[in-house]
């Protein structure tokens, strides 16, 4: 059943899926951690400002669009951001995420993000 649905997927639908996965799984954690680090360093401009969320969202989308646009042309330069598996049309959305997660590099990226955010959360909670 999933193969029938994947076979009917248009190029535009597949490209949007790949862009969304790149933005959410690879770009968003980077910019969210950057905003969190600025907050931890005492930047008082970030307190209660909805502009931070808007910045993180737009920066993640712009970063993902750059990676998707230039990643196939310059794979050596965009190797940590562009994931070709996100753009394989024969895979469903869940299969794309599973294929990405099972790679050793992606697993290391996820562990790094989780540990970094955990440490920052503990520091934030202990500082006040």
C-alpha positions in Angstrom: 0.0 0.0 0.0 2.8 2.4 0.8 4.5 1.6 -2.5 1.4 2.5 -4.4 1.1 5.9 -2.5 4.8 6.5 -3.1 4.5 5.8 -6.8 1.8 8.4 -7.2 3.9 11.1 -5.4 4.6 14.0 -7.8 8.0 15.6 -8.1 6.7 18.8 -6.4 5.4 16.7 -3.4 8.7 14.9 -3.1 10.7 18.1 -3.2 8.5 19.7 -0.6 8.8 16.6 1.6 12.6 16.7 1.2 12.7 20.5 2.0 10.5 20.1 5.1 12.6 17.1 6.4 15.8 19.1 5.9 14.4 22.1 7.6 12.9 20.3 10.6 15.5 17.6 11.2 18.8 19.3 10.3 18.4 23.1 10.2 15.9 23.8 13.0 18.0 22.2 15.8 21.0 24.3 14.8 19.3 27.6 15.0 17.2 26.7 18.1 20.5 25.8 19.9 22.0 29.1 18.7 19.1 31.0 20.2 19.3 29.0 23.4 23.0 29.7 23.7 22.4 33.4 23.3 19.8 33.2 26.0 22.3 31.4 28.3 25.0 33.9 27.7 22.7 36.6 29.1 21.3 38.3 26.0 18.3 40.1 27.5 16.9 41.1 24.1 15.6 37.5 23.7 13.4 37.5 26.8 9.8 37.2 25.8 10.5 38.3 22.2 8.4 36.4 19.6 10.9 37.6 17.0 13.3 34.8 18.2 10.8 32.1 17.1 10.3 33.9 13.8 14.0 34.2 13.3 14.6 30.5 14.0 11.8 29.5 11.7 12.9 31.7 8.8 16.6 30.9 9.3 15.9 27.2 9.3 13.8 27.5 6.1 16.5 29.6 4.4 19.2 27.3 5.5 17.3 24.3 4.2 16.5 26.0 0.9 20.2 26.7 0.4 21.2 23.1 1.2 18.5 21.7 -1.1 19.5 24.1 -3.9 23.3 23.7 -3.8 23.6 20.3 -2.1 23.3 18.1 -5.2 25.8 20.3 -7.1 28.4 20.6 -4.3 28.1 17.4 -2.2 31.5 17.8 -0.5 30.6 21.3 0.7 27.1 20.5 1.9 27.7 16.9 3.1 26.5 17.6 6.6 23.3 19.4 5.6 22.1 17.9 2.4 20.6 14.4 2.7 19.9 12.7 -0.6 17.6 10.1 1.0 15.1 12.9 1.8 14.5 13.2 -2.0 14.0 9.6 -3.0 10.6 9.5 -4.5 10.0 5.8 -4.0 10.2 6.2 -0.2 7.3 7.2 2.0 7.8 10.0 4.5 8.3 7.5 7.4 10.8 5.5 5.3 12.8 8.6 4.5 13.2 9.4 8.2 14.0 5.8 9.0 16.6 5.6 6.3 18.2 8.8 7.5 18.1 7.8 11.2 19.9 4.5 10.7 23.0 6.1 9.2 25.9 6.4 11.6 26.5 10.1 10.8 22.8 11.0 11.4 22.9 9.0 14.6 25.9 11.0 15.8 24.2 14.3 14.9 21.1 13.4 16.8 23.1 12.3 19.9 25.1 15.6 19.8 21.9 17.6 19.6 20.2 15.8 22.4 23.2 16.0 24.7 23.8 19.7 23.9 20.1 20.6 24.5 20.1 18.5 27.7 23.2 20.3 29.1 21.8 23.7 28.2 18.4 22.8 29.8 20.2 21.8 33.1 22.3 25.0 33.0 19.2 27.1 32.4 17.3 25.5 35.2 20.2 25.8 37.7 21.0 29.5 36.8 17.4 30.6 37.1 
